Amino acid sequence: MLETVGGLRLHFVNPLLQTIFPQEAPLSEENRSIDVLGIQEMLQKGAIHVVSPSLETPGLISSLFLVPQRGGRQRLVVNLKPLNQFLPHEHFKMEGIHMVRDLRK
């Protein structure tokens, strides 16, 4: 778990080649401004970067969606579900927060 906090390296089981690109979800004007601000913030943090869709370039283009938060705000989320087809399935069981404390010993 401590290695994951420091940075996770993904090991792909299939070459990362996207043949279908996500459709842009229709948004209201209010949600579009939230979307634009969220994208600008993610770009500044280096969490995402701009790419041109291409069938020749390996990579994955993900869609974005808004999730309601408490207080009526909206949070922008990157949909990484399509990434699962390129990653191995690893089963794990989370017992509870008390298990995390015992891992450090």
N, C-alpha and C positions, 0 to 999 in steps of 0.2 A: 504494500500500500504506500509506503514512503517513497518508493521509486516512482509511482504514478504521480504523486504530488510534484516531483521534480521534473516530470515530462514523460509522456507516454509515447512509445514508438509502436506504430501499427504494423502488423505482419499480415500481408495480404495473401489469400489463397488463390485468387484469380487476378489477372492483370486488370488494373483500374482503367477501364475503357467504357465510357458512357455512350450509349447509342440513342437514348431518349432523353430529351431535356425537359425539365419541369416547366409547367405552365405558370404564368403569373396569375396570382389570385386577385379577383376584383376587390378593390378597397374603396371605402368612402373617402371623401376629401380629408376629413379629420384623421382617419387611420393612415392615409397616405403620408401626411406630415409626420406622424409618429414613426412610420416606416422609414422615411428619409433620414430623420434624426437618429434612429437606431442604427441604420446602415453607416452613417457618418461616424458614429461613436465606435462601431466595430472596426471600421477602416483605420481610425486613429490608433486603436489598441493593437492592430495587427492581427485581429482574430479572423478577418476575412480579407480577400483582395480581389480586385476586378480582373476578370478574364474574358476573352472572347470565346463564345461557343465554337468548338471545333471537334470533328470526329477523329482527327489525326492526333490530337494532343491528349496524352493520358491525363486523367483527372476526373473530378466529380463536381458538377455544378448543382448546388442545393437550392431548394426553395426556402422562402422565409414566411413565417406566419406570426400573428400577434396572439398573445395569451393574456387574458384579463388578470390583473393583480388586485389586491385589496386597495380600497380607496378609489376605485374607478380607473386607475392607470392601466396602461397596456405595456407588455414587455415583448420585444422582438426576439424570436427564436429561429435558429437555423435548423431545418429539417434534415437530419443526418440518417434517417431511416434507410434510404437507398444504399448507404455505405455498407450495411450489414451483409449484403450478398457477396462482398469481396473479403470479408473477415471470417476467420474460423469461429465456430460456435464453442464457447468455453463456459461450461456450467459452473456456477458458484452458488453458495448459500450464505446469505448474510444472517448471522444469528442475532445480532443486536449490537448496540453501541458498546456494551460491556466487553465484547470481544476485541474491539479496536484497542482498548486500554491494555488488554493482555498481550497483544501482538508486540508491544514495545519491550517486553521483558525477555 
